[in-house]
């Protein structure tokens, strides 16, 4: 999944892009195996609370807030799910329970993002002042038409922090559960 803002096919364009300071960044998103059929009403579970939580980020210095039994040396930047829809809902809500999610007032500008079919649909951050390691429940409204008939790719992705600390470019978090709700 490439979330860079620039692409080029010619060296002249590439030189212009580099001069402008636009950098393309490839993010590593690991998708859960298989696909999940979305219920037309009610709750579709993408990540069960009883399943092993998923460590996302870069494994940098802030990974110490991830419990040792779940911490990975080289985690992916995000976790994704393939969701099959037989008829699009009017609207849906994504609800994720995430441990160590960067708070709104994070001094380094770190955050996670919900991405649907390669398009950002919502920023995921813990409440202002949340302590390191706190568990947060975050919700994102998916407007009518966001989910398409057929296979959809939904991901929770750690975005690069605005201020990097040494080699620590991405915040680390633990995805504990993910639900899709349709009224």
Backbone as a chain_set.jsonl record, in Angstrom:
{"seq": "XXXXXXXXXXXXXXXXXXXXXXXXXXXXXXXXXXXXXXXXXXXXXXXXXXXXXXXXXXXXXXXXXXXXXXXXXXXXXXXXXXXXXXXXXXXXXXXXXXXXXXXXXXXXXXXXXXXXXXXXXXXXXXXXXXXXXXXXXXXXXXXXXXXXXXXXXXXXXXXXXXXXXXXXXXXXXXXXXXXXXXX", "coords": {"N": [[0.862, -1.161, 0.0], [0.815, 2.053, -0.989], [1.215, 5.15, 0.307], [2.197, 7.555, -0.444], [2.426, 10.932, -1.654], [3.419, 11.564, -4.059], [4.286, 10.518, -7.359], [6.204, 9.276, -10.044], [7.284, 8.97, -13.425], [9.295, 9.772, -14.981], [12.628, 11.051, -15.094], [12.951, 13.841, -14.969], [10.595, 14.705, -13.79], [10.889, 13.385, -11.375], [13.143, 14.72, -10.339], [12.04, 17.257, -9.974], [10.096, 16.657, -8.086], [11.714, 15.813, -5.93], [13.071, 18.191, -5.442], [10.958, 19.747, -4.584], [10.482, 18.598, -2.201], [8.751, 16.507, -1.66], [8.064, 13.342, -0.505], [7.748, 9.958, -1.205], [6.286, 7.378, 0.599], [6.372, 4.063, 1.451], [4.14, 2.067, 3.129], [4.04, -0.661, 5.288], [1.557, -2.895, 5.481], [-0.026, -5.463, 7.108], [-2.273, -7.873, 6.153], [-5.086, -9.585, 7.507], [-5.616, -13.107, 7.222], [-7.644, -14.42, 4.533], [-11.093, -13.428, 3.91], [-13.802, -11.431, 5.211], [-17.248, -11.732, 5.522], [-19.441, -9.104, 5.544], [-22.009, -8.276, 7.788], [-25.332, -7.281, 7.015], [-26.796, -5.856, 8.855], [-26.269, -4.928, 12.253], [-23.415, -6.155, 14.12], [-20.195, -6.746, 12.814], [-17.432, -8.66, 13.416], [-14.077, -7.978, 13.198], [-11.59, -8.194, 14.431], [-11.35, -10.151, 17.085], [-11.838, -9.591, 20.595], [-10.764, -11.643, 22.14], [-8.772, -12.703, 20.579], [-5.238, -12.845, 19.805], [-3.648, -9.783, 20.429], [-2.6, -7.258, 18.013], [0.502, -5.962, 17.276], [1.456, -2.885, 16.024], [3.46, -0.502, 14.258], [6.793, 0.732, 14.55], [8.57, -0.552, 16.176], [10.273, 0.976, 17.662], [11.751, 3.083, 20.246], [9.492, 3.724, 21.792], [8.122, 1.378, 21.881], [8.355, 0.081, 24.226], [6.117, 0.464, 25.756], [4.388, -1.446, 24.925], [3.092, -4.547, 25.95], [5.423, -7.094, 26.828], [4.886, -9.747, 25.95], [3.521, -9.443, 23.581], [5.001, -7.803, 22.012], [6.745, -7.004, 19.043], [9.823, -7.262, 17.247], [10.084, -6.182, 14.711], [7.5, -4.872, 13.745], [4.639, -4.559, 11.488], [3.477, -1.559, 9.822], [0.784, -1.342, 9.919], [-2.49, -2.923, 10.241], [-4.71, -4.881, 8.386], [-7.93, -5.734, 6.955], [-9.917, -7.736, 4.812], [-13.017, -7.056, 3.654], [-16.078, -8.253, 2.684], [-18.872, -7.068, 1.001], [-22.265, -7.465, 0.368], [-24.392, -5.839, -0.196], [-24.37, -2.349, -0.118], [-24.245, -0.645, 3.011], [-26.282, 1.993, 4.483], [-24.768, 3.604, 6.166], [-21.925, 3.066, 8.279], [-20.122, 2.118, 11.263], [-16.873, 2.153, 12.469], [-15.311, 0.61, 15.122], [-12.657, 0.561, 17.283], [-10.519, -0.976, 19.649], [-7.705, 0.042, 21.125], [-4.481, -0.213, 22.46], [-2.05, 1.912, 23.898], [-2.306, 3.988, 22.058], [-1.508, 6.987, 20.394], [-2.164, 10.071, 22.021], [-4.451, 12.869, 21.43], [-3.092, 15.209, 22.093], [-0.417, 14.595, 21.618], [3.011, 15.253, 21.726], [4.758, 14.777, 19.604], [3.325, 14.614, 17.328], [2.169, 12.223, 16.509], [-0.039, 9.717, 15.163], [-2.72, 7.413, 14.419], [-4.511, 6.005, 11.634], [-7.622, 5.288, 10.091], [-8.129, 3.502, 7.176], [-9.861, 3.092, 4.216], [-10.246, 1.195, 1.412], [-7.876, 2.28, 0.302], [-8.178, 4.965, 0.934], [-8.024, 7.556, 3.31], [-10.169, 7.571, 6.126], [-10.569, 8.386, 8.689], [-9.049, 9.817, 11.607], [-7.299, 8.277, 14.244], [-7.004, 8.611, 17.583], [-6.032, 8.673, 21.017], [-7.81, 10.019, 23.885], [-7.185, 13.428, 24.949], [-4.373, 13.851, 27.025], [-4.127, 11.172, 27.715], [-2.541, 8.451, 29.324], [0.632, 6.816, 28.719], [0.378, 3.605, 27.37], [-2.301, 3.347, 27.954], [-5.594, 2.041, 27.37], [-7.701, 2.637, 24.7], [-10.916, 3.285, 23.307], [-11.881, 3.864, 20.134], [-13.829, 5.517, 17.629], [-15.038, 5.627, 14.275], [-16.983, 7.121, 11.873], [-18.278, 5.681, 8.985], [-19.306, 6.947, 6.114], [-22.385, 6.755, 4.165], [-22.046, 4.942, 1.191], [-19.308, 4.677, 1.386], [-18.403, 2.051, 1.832], [-18.142, -0.403, -0.622], [-19.943, -2.542, -2.918], [-18.837, -5.854, -3.012], [-15.364, -6.759, -2.527], [-13.757, -4.995, 0.056], [-11.045, -3.099, 1.358], [-9.974, -2.605, 4.496], [-8.065, -0.848, 6.819], [-6.023, -0.259, 9.727], [-3.701, 2.077, 10.297], [-0.501, 3.121, 11.317], [0.66, 6.341, 11.163], [3.426, 8.311, 9.973], [5.224, 10.074, 12.425], [5.146, 13.608, 13.084], [7.383, 14.753, 14.222], [10.387, 13.184, 14.44], [12.12, 10.863, 16.515], [15.294, 10.023, 16.826], [15.677, 6.951, 15.362], [13.059, 6.375, 15.579], [10.251, 6.577, 13.995], [7.569, 6.032, 13.758], [4.691, 5.687, 15.797], [4.091, 3.202, 18.293], [1.597, 0.753, 18.784], [-1.056, -1.324, 20.103], [-3.385, -3.295, 18.69], [-6.384, -4.314, 19.892], [-9.123, -5.027, 19.516], [-11.491, -4.977, 16.793], [-14.368, -3.716, 15.344], [-17.144, -3.626, 13.068], [-19.99, -1.757, 12.737], [-23.383, -1.725, 11.758], [-26.291, 0.148, 11.568]], "CA": [[0.0, 0.0, 0.0], [1.652, 3.228, -1.082], [0.451, 6.319, 0.743], [2.934, 8.76, -0.778], [1.66, 11.902, -2.419], [4.061, 11.808, -5.337], [4.729, 9.403, -8.165], [6.787, 9.808, -11.254], [7.757, 8.007, -14.395], [10.409, 10.381, -15.703], [13.629, 11.613, -14.186], [12.711, 15.273, -14.787], [9.534, 14.823, -12.792], [11.467, 12.952, -10.11], [13.987, 15.799, -9.84], [11.132, 18.298, -9.503], [9.493, 16.153, -6.853], [12.718, 15.862, -4.871], [13.317, 19.599, -5.137], [9.798, 20.248, -3.856], [10.496, 18.002, -0.875], [7.693, 15.514, -1.505], [8.668, 12.027, -0.399], [6.807, 8.849, -1.248], [6.592, 6.453, 1.673], [5.635, 2.812, 1.366], [3.815, 1.55, 4.451], [3.859, -2.097, 5.345], [0.314, -3.265, 6.156], [-0.26, -6.896, 7.084], [-3.701, -8.167, 6.119], [-5.532, -10.835, 8.118], [-5.879, -14.077, 6.161], [-9.02, -14.59, 4.074], [-11.963, -12.253, 3.891], [-14.91, -11.509, 6.157], [-18.519, -11.263, 4.975], [-20.029, -8.109, 6.435], [-23.445, -8.4, 8.039], [-26.064, -6.11, 6.524], [-27.23, -5.135, 10.056], [-25.619, -5.426, 13.459], [-21.971, -6.04, 14.285], [-19.273, -7.681, 12.17], [-16.186, -8.648, 14.182], [-12.877, -8.148, 12.377], [-10.558, -8.652, 15.365], [-11.999, -10.539, 18.347], [-11.092, -9.228, 21.804], [-10.084, -12.826, 22.664], [-7.637, -13.014, 19.719], [-3.962, -12.223, 20.163], [-3.575, -8.403, 19.924], [-1.654, -7.045, 16.924], [1.435, -4.85, 17.477], [1.754, -2.12, 14.819], [4.366, 0.618, 14.494], [8.127, 0.485, 14.003], [9.405, -1.246, 17.15], [11.241, 1.943, 18.198], [11.888, 3.208, 21.698], [8.203, 3.76, 22.476], [7.551, 0.023, 21.917], [8.414, -0.394, 25.612], [4.775, 0.518, 26.338], [3.676, -2.654, 24.464], [3.445, -5.68, 26.813], [6.496, -7.914, 26.248], [4.392, -10.97, 25.301], [2.952, -9.097, 22.271], [5.924, -6.897, 21.323], [7.499, -7.546, 17.911], [11.02, -6.476, 16.941], [9.846, -5.486, 13.445], [6.07, -4.955, 13.405], [4.211, -3.821, 10.296], [2.935, -0.239, 10.168], [-0.664, -1.393, 10.038], [-3.206, -4.193, 10.148], [-5.842, -4.721, 7.497], [-8.912, -6.8, 6.799], [-10.707, -7.716, 3.586], [-14.419, -7.149, 4.062], [-16.939, -8.433, 1.521], [-20.186, -6.474, 1.202], [-23.173, -7.879, -0.709], [-25.132, -4.624, -0.538], [-23.769, -1.306, 0.718], [-25.104, -0.08, 4.058], [-26.441, 3.446, 4.44], [-23.582, 4.098, 6.873], [-21.407, 2.076, 9.22], [-19.206, 2.687, 12.239], [-15.718, 1.354, 12.855], [-14.946, 0.781, 16.533], [-11.414, -0.162, 17.565], [-9.936, -0.879, 20.981], [-6.27, 0.086, 20.853], [-3.641, 0.108, 23.607], [-0.894, 2.77, 23.619], [-2.596, 4.876, 20.937], [-1.05, 8.354, 20.679], [-3.28, 10.968, 22.348], [-4.661, 14.063, 20.609], [-2.072, 16.203, 22.43], [0.907, 13.984, 21.493], [3.954, 16.309, 21.346], [5.505, 14.43, 18.399], [2.422, 14.607, 16.178], [1.909, 10.845, 16.084], [-1.439, 9.305, 15.125], [-3.092, 6.29, 13.562], [-5.565, 6.398, 10.711], [-8.429, 4.246, 9.466], [-8.034, 3.643, 5.723], [-10.808, 2.213, 3.534], [-9.982, 1.155, -0.034], [-6.744, 3.189, 0.052], [-8.537, 6.36, 1.236], [-8.188, 7.824, 4.743], [-11.551, 7.861, 6.523], [-10.632, 8.943, 10.04], [-7.871, 9.815, 12.459], [-7.509, 7.523, 15.483], [-6.142, 9.081, 18.655], [-6.555, 8.56, 22.379], [-8.222, 11.33, 24.413], [-6.149, 14.34, 25.444], [-3.808, 13.521, 28.322], [-4.103, 9.722, 27.985], [-1.234, 7.968, 29.757], [1.262, 5.788, 27.881], [-0.122, 2.275, 27.678], [-3.748, 3.351, 28.197], [-6.443, 1.4, 26.367], [-8.708, 3.581, 24.209], [-11.911, 2.839, 22.335], [-12.054, 4.953, 19.172], [-14.88, 5.228, 16.652], [-15.004, 6.397, 13.037], [-18.18, 6.958, 11.049], [-18.066, 5.421, 7.563], [-20.535, 7.481, 5.511], [-23.056, 5.978, 3.12], [-21.278, 4.896, -0.049], [-17.881, 4.413, 1.622], [-18.226, 0.617, 1.567], [-18.615, -0.748, -1.954], [-20.33, -3.94, -3.121], [-17.64, -6.633, -3.328], [-14.325, -6.748, -1.504], [-13.243, -3.717, 0.535], [-9.831, -3.234, 2.167], [-10.019, -1.7, 5.643], [-6.82, -0.975, 7.578], [-5.634, 0.698, 10.758], [-2.312, 2.323, 9.925], [0.251, 4.126, 12.059], [1.242, 7.335, 10.263], [4.716, 8.816, 10.417], [5.122, 11.194, 13.359], [5.627, 14.882, 12.548], [8.723, 14.919, 14.769], [10.959, 11.86, 14.671], [13.093, 10.764, 17.593], [16.311, 9.083, 16.356], [15.116, 6.079, 14.317], [11.666, 6.137, 15.95], [9.453, 7.411, 13.093], [6.16, 5.672, 13.885], [4.265, 5.322, 17.139], [3.761, 1.787, 18.421], [0.323, 0.535, 19.462], [-1.52, -2.709, 20.134], [-4.797, -3.379, 18.303], [-6.994, -5.37, 20.697], [-10.353, -5.493, 18.866], [-12.007, -4.109, 15.733], [-15.736, -4.069, 15.004], [-17.884, -2.787, 12.139], [-21.406, -1.754, 13.134], [-24.34, -1.165, 10.815], [-27.559, 0.307, 12.292]], "C": [[0.905, 1.219, 0.0], [0.813, 4.452, -0.74], [1.201, 7.606, 0.453], [2.063, 9.679, -1.616], [2.224, 12.09, -3.818], [4.353, 10.501, -6.043], [5.295, 9.993, -9.434], [7.23, 8.682, -12.154], [8.951, 8.531, -15.145], [11.362, 11.038, -14.723], [13.423, 13.104, -13.963], [11.636, 15.507, -13.732], [10.07, 14.437, -11.431], [12.333, 14.056, -9.514], [13.13, 16.933, -9.29], [10.497, 17.904, -8.178], [10.48, 16.233, -5.706], [13.022, 17.303, -4.473], [12.175, 20.192, -4.323], [9.704, 19.655, -2.458], [9.402, 16.981, -0.632], [8.321, 14.128, -1.534], [7.574, 10.979, -0.408], [7.225, 7.835, -0.196], [5.725, 5.216, 1.537], [5.393, 2.302, 2.779], [3.518, 0.065, 4.352], [2.594, -2.397, 6.155], [0.129, -4.769, 5.994], [-1.759, -7.141, 7.143], [-3.977, -9.511, 6.781], [-5.824, -11.819, 6.986], [-7.364, -14.147, 5.804], [-9.783, -13.287, 4.018], [-13.147, -12.512, 4.816], [-16.155, -10.968, 5.473], [-19.149, -10.316, 5.993], [-21.526, -8.34, 6.573], [-24.146, -7.138, 7.569], [-26.619, -5.262, 7.669], [-26.503, -5.733, 11.249], [-24.106, -5.266, 13.4], [-21.23, -7.143, 13.545], [-17.95, -7.552, 12.912], [-15.019, -8.917, 13.234], [-11.713, -8.678, 13.209], [-11.251, -8.897, 16.692], [-11.184, -10.067, 19.544], [-10.306, -10.408, 22.378], [-8.878, -13.239, 21.803], [-6.379, -12.335, 20.24], [-3.944, -10.8, 19.594], [-2.47, -8.264, 18.874], [-0.82, -5.792, 17.197], [1.696, -4.196, 16.121], [2.651, -0.943, 15.187], [5.708, 0.358, 13.859], [9.06, -0.213, 14.989], [10.463, -0.349, 17.767], [11.188, 2.021, 19.709], [10.551, 3.231, 22.432], [7.524, 2.391, 22.506], [7.608, -0.564, 23.325], [7.046, -0.365, 26.277], [3.912, -0.665, 25.894], [4.068, -3.804, 25.386], [4.41, -6.635, 26.1], [5.975, -9.131, 25.482], [3.795, -10.707, 23.914], [3.91, -8.266, 21.418], [6.689, -7.633, 20.23], [8.716, -6.659, 17.667], [10.804, -5.63, 15.682], [8.374, -5.603, 13.055], [5.776, -4.247, 12.079], [3.64, -2.481, 10.754], [1.428, -0.259, 10.343], [-1.205, -2.802, 9.932], [-4.435, -3.952, 9.291], [-6.729, -5.948, 7.439], [-9.607, -6.628, 5.457], [-12.15, -7.999, 3.981], [-15.27, -7.198, 2.802], [-18.341, -7.942, 1.855], [-21.081, -6.909, 0.047], [-24.125, -6.755, -1.116], [-24.656, -3.526, 0.416], [-24.737, -0.791, 1.779], [-25.244, 1.42, 3.868], [-25.234, 4.122, 5.065], [-23.131, 2.975, 7.804], [-20.468, 2.791, 10.182], [-18.099, 1.678, 12.515], [-15.441, 1.645, 14.322], [-13.717, -0.076, 16.801], [-10.986, 0.078, 19.003], [-8.435, -1.027, 20.793], [-5.528, 0.529, 22.111], [-2.44, 0.927, 23.134], [-1.074, 3.627, 22.373], [-2.167, 6.293, 21.313], [-2.247, 9.25, 20.969], [-3.327, 12.181, 21.416], [-3.559, 15.094, 20.856], [-0.653, 15.631, 22.403], [1.913, 15.023, 20.992], [4.728, 16.023, 20.054], [4.61, 14.353, 17.162], [2.148, 13.218, 15.638], [0.406, 10.576, 16.076], [-1.595, 8.063, 14.262], [-4.242, 6.76, 12.687], [-6.305, 5.163, 10.226], [-8.416, 4.537, 7.965], [-8.976, 2.619, 5.092], [-10.571, 2.326, 2.032], [-8.972, 2.223, -0.446], [-7.066, 4.66, 0.266], [-8.684, 6.534, 2.743], [-9.64, 8.174, 5.054], [-11.651, 8.419, 7.938], [-9.337, 8.805, 10.793], [-8.215, 9.099, 13.755], [-6.498, 7.994, 16.515], [-6.845, 8.891, 19.989], [-6.978, 9.952, 22.847], [-7.016, 12.127, 24.918], [-5.696, 13.889, 26.833], [-3.77, 12.037, 28.656], [-2.676, 9.29, 28.318], [-0.69, 6.928, 28.77], [0.741, 4.423, 28.32], [-1.612, 2.202, 27.939], [-4.48, 2.658, 27.047], [-7.552, 2.378, 25.996], [-9.659, 2.881, 23.257], [-12.169, 4.034, 21.425], [-13.071, 4.525, 18.122], [-14.745, 6.164, 15.459], [-16.275, 6.093, 12.263], [-17.756, 6.735, 9.601], [-19.347, 5.851, 6.864], [-21.127, 6.54, 4.468], [-22.223, 6.064, 1.847], [-19.801, 4.614, 0.147], [-17.55, 2.944, 1.361], [-18.878, 0.288, 0.227], [-19.055, -2.212, -2.003], [-19.087, -4.685, -3.605], [-16.64, -6.527, -2.198], [-13.838, -5.325, -1.22], [-12.015, -4.008, 1.384], [-9.863, -2.16, 3.251], [-8.752, -1.923, 6.455], [-6.736, 0.09, 8.662], [-4.125, 0.841, 10.602], [-1.701, 3.385, 10.833], [0.894, 5.059, 11.039], [2.555, 7.854, 10.85], [4.512, 10.046, 11.309], [5.687, 12.46, 12.713], [7.056, 15.169, 13.0], [9.264, 13.533, 15.057], [12.014, 11.937, 15.76], [14.077, 9.663, 17.226], [15.731, 8.256, 15.209], [13.636, 5.781, 14.561], [10.755, 7.066, 15.143], [7.957, 7.175, 13.247], [5.871, 5.328, 15.335], [3.977, 3.824, 17.147], [2.475, 1.649, 19.223], [-0.06, -0.933, 19.343], [-3.015, -2.724, 19.827], [-5.415, -4.579, 19.018], [-8.296, -5.899, 20.091], [-10.79, -4.478, 17.821], [-13.376, -4.63, 15.329], [-16.257, -3.111, 13.925], [-19.354, -2.897, 12.533], [-22.254, -1.081, 12.076], [-25.672, -1.065, 11.543], [-28.683, -0.507, 11.642]], "O": [[1.695, 1.389, 0.928], [-0.174, 4.752, -1.413], [0.888, 8.646, 1.033], [1.079, 9.244, -2.214], [1.583, 12.704, -4.67], [4.634, 9.49, -5.4], [4.909, 11.085, -9.849], [7.517, 7.576, -11.696], [9.574, 7.778, -15.895], [10.958, 11.517, -13.664], [13.694, 13.595, -12.867], [11.758, 16.395, -12.889], [9.75, 15.082, -10.432], [12.268, 14.307, -8.311], [13.457, 17.509, -8.252], [10.377, 18.721, -7.265], [10.122, 16.676, -4.615], [13.208, 17.596, -3.292], [12.401, 21.046, -3.466], [8.943, 20.141, -1.622], [9.151, 16.623, 0.519], [9.028, 13.782, -2.48], [6.581, 11.105, 0.308], [8.399, 7.474, -0.114], [4.498, 5.304, 1.51], [6.34, 2.124, 3.544], [2.829, -0.391, 3.439], [2.561, -2.18, 7.366], [0.128, -5.285, 4.876], [-2.438, -6.679, 8.06], [-3.203, -10.456, 6.635], [-6.238, -11.406, 5.902], [-8.23, -13.96, 6.659], [-9.21, -12.199, 4.071], [-13.454, -13.655, 5.156], [-16.13, -9.875, 4.908], [-19.362, -10.678, 7.151], [-22.221, -8.573, 5.585], [-23.607, -6.04, 7.712], [-26.885, -4.075, 7.481], [-26.162, -6.916, 11.246], [-23.582, -4.376, 12.731], [-21.586, -8.318, 13.633], [-17.407, -6.453, 13.026], [-14.975, -9.944, 12.557], [-10.941, -9.515, 12.741], [-11.69, -7.954, 17.35], [-9.956, -10.136, 19.513], [-9.286, -10.203, 23.036], [-8.052, -14.036, 22.247], [-6.444, -11.379, 21.013], [-4.196, -10.617, 18.404], [-1.524, -9.052, 18.849], [-1.363, -4.695, 17.334], [2.108, -4.868, 15.176], [2.597, -0.449, 16.313], [5.778, -0.177, 12.752], [10.227, -0.443, 14.671], [11.441, -0.838, 18.332], [10.649, 1.135, 20.372], [10.479, 2.8, 23.583], [6.453, 2.255, 23.098], [6.983, -1.59, 23.594], [6.82, -1.08, 27.253], [2.822, -0.867, 26.429], [5.26, -4.03, 25.597], [4.236, -6.944, 24.921], [6.559, -9.512, 24.468], [3.584, -11.648, 23.149], [3.657, -8.05, 20.233], [7.212, -8.727, 20.444], [8.65, -5.444, 17.856], [11.284, -4.5, 15.599], [8.034, -6.35, 12.137], [6.574, -3.434, 11.611], [3.354, -2.295, 11.937], [0.851, 0.699, 10.858], [-0.491, -3.743, 9.585], [-5.122, -2.942, 9.446], [-6.332, -7.048, 7.822], [-9.855, -5.505, 5.018], [-12.463, -9.039, 4.561], [-15.198, -6.306, 1.957], [-18.928, -8.343, 2.86], [-20.716, -6.747, -1.117], [-24.606, -6.724, -2.248], [-24.553, -3.752, 1.622], [-25.905, -0.532, 1.489], [-24.436, 2.048, 3.184], [-24.735, 5.114, 4.534], [-23.889, 2.044, 8.074], [-20.068, 3.93, 9.942], [-18.36, 0.5, 12.763], [-15.347, 2.807, 14.717], [-13.73, -1.287, 16.576], [-11.077, 1.196, 19.512], [-7.949, -2.073, 20.362], [-5.897, 1.516, 22.747], [-1.882, 0.651, 22.072], [-0.095, 3.958, 21.703], [-2.432, 6.747, 22.426], [-3.242, 9.202, 20.247], [-2.364, 12.475, 20.708], [-3.138, 15.78, 19.925], [0.224, 16.138, 23.102], [1.696, 15.621, 19.938], [5.297, 16.944, 19.469], [5.091, 14.058, 16.068], [1.919, 13.049, 14.44], [-0.334, 11.138, 16.883], [-0.711, 7.714, 13.478], [-4.868, 7.784, 12.961], [-5.699, 4.121, 9.98], [-8.66, 5.665, 7.537], [-8.902, 1.428, 5.393], [-10.681, 3.406, 1.454], [-9.182, 2.966, -1.405], [-6.307, 5.524, -0.175], [-9.385, 5.756, 3.39], [-10.265, 8.966, 4.347], [-12.718, 8.881, 8.341], [-8.614, 7.819, 10.649], [-9.3, 9.29, 14.304], [-5.293, 7.806, 16.352], [-8.071, 8.941, 20.084], [-6.554, 10.954, 22.271], [-5.976, 11.566, 25.264], [-6.514, 13.586, 27.701], [-3.414, 11.673, 29.777], [-1.723, 9.717, 27.666], [-1.452, 6.251, 28.08], [0.675, 4.132, 29.514], [-2.148, 1.11, 28.13], [-4.033, 2.691, 25.9], [-8.257, 2.888, 26.867], [-9.261, 1.997, 22.498], [-12.619, 5.086, 21.88], [-13.171, 3.35, 17.768], [-14.388, 7.333, 15.604], [-16.6, 4.929, 12.027], [-16.969, 7.506, 9.054], [-20.374, 5.188, 7.005], [-20.45, 5.646, 3.96], [-21.752, 7.139, 1.476], [-19.098, 4.338, -0.825], [-16.532, 2.634, 0.742], [-20.025, 0.657, -0.023], [-18.584, -3.028, -1.21], [-18.373, -4.213, -4.49], [-17.003, -6.244, -1.056], [-13.547, -4.557, -2.137], [-11.946, -5.04, 2.051], [-9.789, -0.966, 2.964], [-8.4, -3.065, 6.75], [-7.294, 1.18, 8.539], [-3.372, -0.121, 10.749], [-2.312, 4.423, 11.086], [1.601, 4.599, 10.142], [2.761, 7.835, 12.063], [3.729, 10.938, 10.986], [6.601, 12.387, 11.891], [7.844, 15.755, 12.257], [8.671, 12.784, 15.833], [12.708, 12.943, 15.907], [13.734, 8.483, 17.304], [15.334, 8.816, 14.187], [13.031, 5.009, 13.817], [10.509, 8.202, 15.547], [7.159, 8.044, 12.895], [6.71, 4.744, 16.02], [3.652, 3.248, 16.109], [2.282, 2.342, 20.221], [0.542, -1.685, 18.576], [-3.818, -2.223, 20.615], [-5.021, -5.721, 18.781], [-8.55, -7.102, 20.147], [-10.507, -3.285, 17.933], [-13.542, -5.809, 15.014], [-15.867, -1.945, 13.872], [-19.894, -3.997, 12.648], [-21.907, -0.018, 11.56], [-26.152, -2.061, 12.084], [-29.816, -0.488, 12.123]]}, "num_chains": 1, "name": "protein.A"}
